[in-house]
């Protein structure tokens, strides 16, 4: 049986989308919300899929680098999709799989997964 465990964090950052035709082509900011979902099986020794504090620390290590930053300084195209992939690519390898969901607004998100 597969189980899913999730943790969330948030960070504030500014960006603009180069070449985009619309309001996001101008400098603006977001309070991003990031959910990290880990899917795996119960470990017989711990009776957990994963230690949630370990999962949250992995996520914060990545997102803390973006908090109160201008994302265009380090990312060519700082879209929610690209942020989700960057988080996914910087997570430590584990037996299970990851899904990363990044909200730019309370009603809009992008998701990437290595399932």
N, C-alpha and C positions, 0 to 999 in steps of 0.2 A: 504494500500500500504506500502511496506517495502522500506526503504532507507538505503544506506550505507554511512558512514562517515569514513574517514581514516586520520591518522596522521603517520608520520615517524620520526625516529631518528636514530642515528648511535653511535657506540662506538668501541673502539679499545681494543683488548684483545689477549692474547696468550693462547695456549692450545696444547695438543696432545691427540690422541685417543688410550688409552691402549688396547692392544690385537688386534689392527687393523693391517692388513698386507698391508703396502703401505706407501707412503710418509707422510701421516697424523699421522703416529705413532711417528714421530719426532716432537720436539718442533717447533712451528711456530705461526704466528699471522695472524689476519684478521682485517679488518675494517668491522664490522658487520653492516648491515642495517636492521632495524626492522620496519615493518608496522603493525599498529594496526587498524583493521577495526571493526567498531561497526555497527550492523544492528538493526534497530528499526523503529518505526513509528514517525511521526511528533508530537511533543507536542503542543497541541492547545494554551497553554499559552505563549510559547516562539517562536513558529513556527520553532523550530530546532529539529533535532533528538537528539542531545547532543551538549553541548558546547565543541568545538574542543580544547580549551585551557585546559579544565578539562581532556579530554581524553589524551592529550599530557603530562600533568602533571602526570597522572597515569602511563603512559608508562615510562617516564623519572625516576620516583621514583624507578622503577625496574631496568632499564638498567644502571643507574648511578652507581649502586653497582658493575657492571661488567667492567666499563670503566677503561682501563689501568690496568687490573688485569690479573693474571694467573688463568684461569677458573678451572683448575684441583685442585686448593686449596679448592674449595667449591663444585665442581660437580664431581661425580664419572665418568660420561661419558659425556663430554661437546660437544655433537653433536648439529647441528642446530635444529634437531627435538626436542631434550630435552630442548634447550633454549626456543623454541616456546611454549612448554607445560608449562615450568616454568613461563613464562610471563602470559600465559592464567590463570594459577592457582593462580596468585597473584593479579589479577585484581579485583576491587570491584564488587560485584554482582549488576546487573542491569536487567531491564525488557527485554532488547534486548539481542542479542548474539554477541560474539566476534570471530574474526579470527585473528590469529597472523602469520605473515610471516617473517622469518629470513633468510637473505642472508648472506652467508659466502664469496661469491665472487659476482661480478656483474652479473654472469650468472647462479648461483646455489643457490636455496633456499629450505627451508622446511616450511611447513605450518601446523598449528593446529587450530581447531575450536571447539566451544561448541554449534554449531547449532544443 
